[in-house]
Each structure stands twice: as C-alpha cells, then as structure tokens.
Amino acid sequence: MTDRLLELLRERSYARRRVVLASGKESDFFIDCKQTVLLAEGHALVGAALHARIAAHPSRPAAVAGVVLGGCPLASAVALVSFERGAPLDAIYVRKAPKDHGSARRIEGDAHLAAGTCVVVVEDVVTTGGSTLEAVGALREAGYEVPLVVALVDRREGGAEAITGAGIAFEAIYGREDFLGGGP
C-alpha cells in the first residue's frame, strides 16, 4: 500500500528544483503532495496510510484535523477510511485565519465536537513545524486536546523536533531520505 503511495509521490509530487517554502526557507527540492493526494488512487492510499498510523496511537481521537490547504484532503481521506472500517473519525479543517465573511470561523466542521475532544492533526509536508503548531494552537484555543500530528512527509528540517518539543507526538509516513536518498 504505502510503497505504491511513495511511487506516486516520487512520480507526481517530487521535483528537484529551487523553491521558497512556506517557512520562508529556500530549498533545492519541492514536494507538492496535492498532485498525488488528489488522484483517486492517491486519495485512497493516503487515507489508508494515515488512518493506520492514527489507529495505532493510544489517544483514540474523535476527529482528524487538516491544516488548510494541503491537510484538508488528507483529513477527508482519513475520515472516509475510518468510516469504512467501522470506527469513524470526523474531518475538520483549520484555516490560517478566521473567514472574513459568513461564519467567520477558523475551524470548519467542528460545531458538533465538545470541549476536550481528542483531535489528531494531519499535514502533507512538515518543514519547520510552524504552520502545524499554529493550527494546534487554534485547536487548543477552541478547547480540543491534540496529542498527535501525523505528516505524509517530514523534510527533516526541524519540524519534528519543534512539534515534539511542544509536547505533541509526531509521526511521518515518509522522510526526505525517501526522495533524496541517504540521511537528513
């Protein structure tokens, strides 16, 4: 399952080129997971891979939160797989800022969740962990517990350490070595 997912990520999402990342850092490689995750096959594979990691964690979450934009299809894929497997996890989305119209919400899909609900965060790519920790902060401010972050790819540039340093368990399906070879 995850070998095919890695194959798709390498073929469709990975590029060896200079790019400025969301963190502001410059890099010589780019991984745009959406190019894989939004394929029907990729969606099914990523949902199963992330769900397996979440189901193995002792926290027993009630929901999975995707950080806008890359984490949203991940959360939806996990929600679908979890329902099919008889232990539903609802998907919620965390915006970078509250909407400036309509509901004016920062977190979408959580109106039915009680304070204290356990929520796992899923991310497509983690670099420094900054946007992930901002989303965790928003979830905690809304009253949720966040014991775990699961990333599809860890670039191995300090994000895992920042997240675990904040007292949150961190797991990644793949790391930079799966794309570049060798160690970090």
C-alpha positions as CSV (number, residue, x, y, z in Angstrom):
1,M,0.0,0.0,0.0
2,T,2.5,2.7,1.1
3,D,5.1,1.5,-1.5
4,R,2.6,2.5,-4.3
5,L,1.9,5.7,-2.5
6,L,5.6,6.5,-2.4
7,E,5.9,5.7,-6.0
8,L,3.1,8.1,-6.8
9,L,4.7,10.8,-4.6
10,R,8.0,10.4,-6.4
11,E,6.4,10.5,-9.9
12,R,3.8,13.2,-9.4
13,S,4.8,15.3,-6.4
14,Y,8.6,15.5,-6.1
15,A,10.7,17.9,-8.1
16,R,14.4,18.7,-7.8
17,R,14.4,22.5,-8.2
18,R,14.9,25.6,-6.2
19,V,11.9,26.8,-4.3
20,V,10.9,29.1,-1.4
21,L,8.9,27.1,1.1
22,A,6.0,28.4,3.3
23,S,8.5,28.7,6.1
24,G,10.4,31.3,4.0
25,K,13.4,28.9,3.7
26,E,14.9,28.2,0.3
27,S,15.3,24.6,-0.7
28,D,16.6,22.7,-3.7
29,F,13.7,20.2,-3.8
30,F,9.9,20.5,-3.6
31,I,7.2,18.1,-2.7
32,D,3.7,19.1,-3.7
33,C,1.7,16.3,-2.2
34,K,-1.6,17.6,-3.6
35,Q,-0.5,16.3,-7.1
36,T,-0.7,12.8,-5.6
37,V,-3.3,13.1,-2.9
38,L,-6.0,14.5,-5.2
39,L,-5.7,11.5,-7.6
40,A,-8.5,8.9,-6.8
41,E,-5.8,6.3,-6.2
42,G,-3.6,8.6,-4.2
43,H,-6.6,9.7,-2.1
44,A,-7.4,6.1,-1.2
45,L,-3.8,5.2,-0.4
46,V,-3.1,8.3,1.7
47,G,-6.3,7.8,3.7
48,A,-5.3,4.2,4.5
49,A,-1.7,5.0,5.3
50,L,-2.6,7.9,7.7
51,H,-5.5,6.0,9.2
52,A,-3.2,3.1,10.1
53,R,-0.9,5.4,12.0
54,I,-3.7,7.2,13.8
55,A,-5.5,3.9,14.7
56,A,-2.2,2.6,16.2
57,H,-1.8,5.6,18.5
58,P,-3.3,5.2,22.0
59,S,-5.1,8.6,22.0
60,R,-8.3,7.4,20.5
61,P,-9.3,10.6,18.7
62,A,-12.8,11.6,17.7
63,A,-11.7,13.7,14.8
64,V,-8.8,14.4,12.4
65,A,-7.9,18.0,11.5
66,G,-6.4,19.1,8.3
67,V,-4.4,22.3,8.0
68,V,-5.6,24.4,5.1
69,L,-4.9,23.6,2.2
70,G,-2.6,20.6,2.0
71,G,-4.0,18.8,5.0
72,C,-7.7,19.1,4.1
73,P,-7.9,16.3,1.6
74,L,-5.8,14.2,4.0
75,A,-8.3,14.7,6.8
76,S,-11.2,13.9,4.4
77,A,-9.4,10.7,3.2
78,V,-8.8,9.5,6.7
79,A,-12.5,10.2,7.7
80,L,-13.7,8.1,4.7
81,V,-11.4,5.2,5.5
82,S,-12.3,5.3,9.2
83,F,-16.0,5.2,8.4
84,E,-15.4,2.2,6.0
85,R,-13.5,0.4,8.8
86,G,-16.3,1.0,11.4
87,A,-14.6,3.5,13.7
88,P,-15.5,6.9,12.3
89,L,-13.2,9.9,12.7
90,D,-14.8,13.2,11.6
91,A,-12.8,15.6,9.5
92,I,-12.3,19.2,10.4
93,Y,-10.3,21.9,8.7
94,V,-8.2,24.6,10.4
95,R,-7.8,27.8,8.5
96,K,-4.7,30.1,8.9
97,A,-7.1,32.9,9.9
98,P,-10.8,33.1,10.5
99,K,-13.0,33.7,7.5
100,D,-13.7,37.4,6.9
101,H,-17.3,36.7,5.9
102,G,-20.1,34.2,6.5
103,S,-19.4,32.0,9.6
104,A,-16.2,33.9,10.4
105,R,-14.8,30.5,11.6
106,R,-11.2,29.5,11.8
107,I,-12.1,25.8,12.3
108,E,-14.6,24.3,10.0
109,G,-16.8,21.2,10.7
110,D,-16.3,21.2,14.5
111,A,-19.6,22.6,15.7
112,H,-20.7,19.1,17.0
113,L,-17.5,18.5,18.9
114,A,-17.4,19.0,22.7
115,A,-14.6,20.8,24.5
116,G,-11.9,18.3,25.5
117,T,-12.4,16.2,22.3
118,C,-9.2,14.5,21.2
119,V,-8.2,15.6,17.7
120,V,-5.2,14.4,15.6
121,V,-3.7,16.8,13.1
122,V,-2.6,15.6,9.7
123,E,-0.2,17.5,7.4
124,D,1.1,16.9,3.9
125,V,4.6,18.2,4.4
126,V,6.3,19.4,7.6
127,T,9.4,21.5,7.4
128,T,9.9,23.7,10.5
129,G,6.5,22.8,12.1
130,G,5.5,26.5,12.3
131,S,2.1,26.2,10.5
132,T,1.4,22.9,12.2
133,L,1.9,24.4,15.7
134,E,-0.2,27.5,14.7
135,A,-3.0,25.1,13.8
136,V,-2.5,23.1,17.1
137,G,-2.7,26.4,18.9
138,A,-6.1,27.3,17.3
139,L,-7.4,23.8,18.1
140,R,-6.3,24.1,21.7
141,E,-7.8,27.6,22.0
142,A,-11.1,26.1,20.8
143,G,-10.8,23.6,23.7
144,Y,-9.6,20.5,21.9
145,E,-6.8,18.1,23.0
146,V,-4.1,17.5,20.4
147,P,-1.9,14.5,21.3
148,L,-0.6,13.6,17.8
149,V,0.5,15.1,14.5
150,V,0.9,12.7,11.5
151,A,2.6,14.0,8.4
152,L,2.8,12.4,5.0
153,V,6.3,13.8,4.5
154,D,8.8,15.1,7.0
155,R,11.5,17.2,5.3
156,R,13.7,16.6,8.4
157,E,14.4,20.3,8.8
158,G,13.4,20.7,12.5
159,G,9.6,20.4,12.3
160,A,9.5,17.0,14.2
161,E,11.6,18.4,17.0
162,A,9.5,21.6,17.2
163,I,6.3,19.6,17.4
164,T,7.6,17.1,20.0
165,G,9.2,20.0,21.9
166,A,5.6,21.3,22.3
167,G,4.6,18.1,23.9
168,I,2.9,16.5,20.9
169,A,3.8,13.1,19.5
170,F,4.9,13.3,15.9
171,E,5.0,10.6,13.2
172,A,5.7,10.8,9.4
173,I,4.9,8.2,6.8
174,Y,8.0,9.3,4.7
175,G,11.1,11.5,5.1
176,R,13.4,13.4,2.9
177,E,15.5,10.3,2.5
178,D,12.7,8.6,0.6
179,F,13.1,11.2,-2.1
180,L,16.8,12.3,-1.9
181,G,18.3,9.1,-0.5
182,G,20.8,8.9,2.4
183,G,20.2,10.6,5.7
184,P,18.9,14.0,6.7
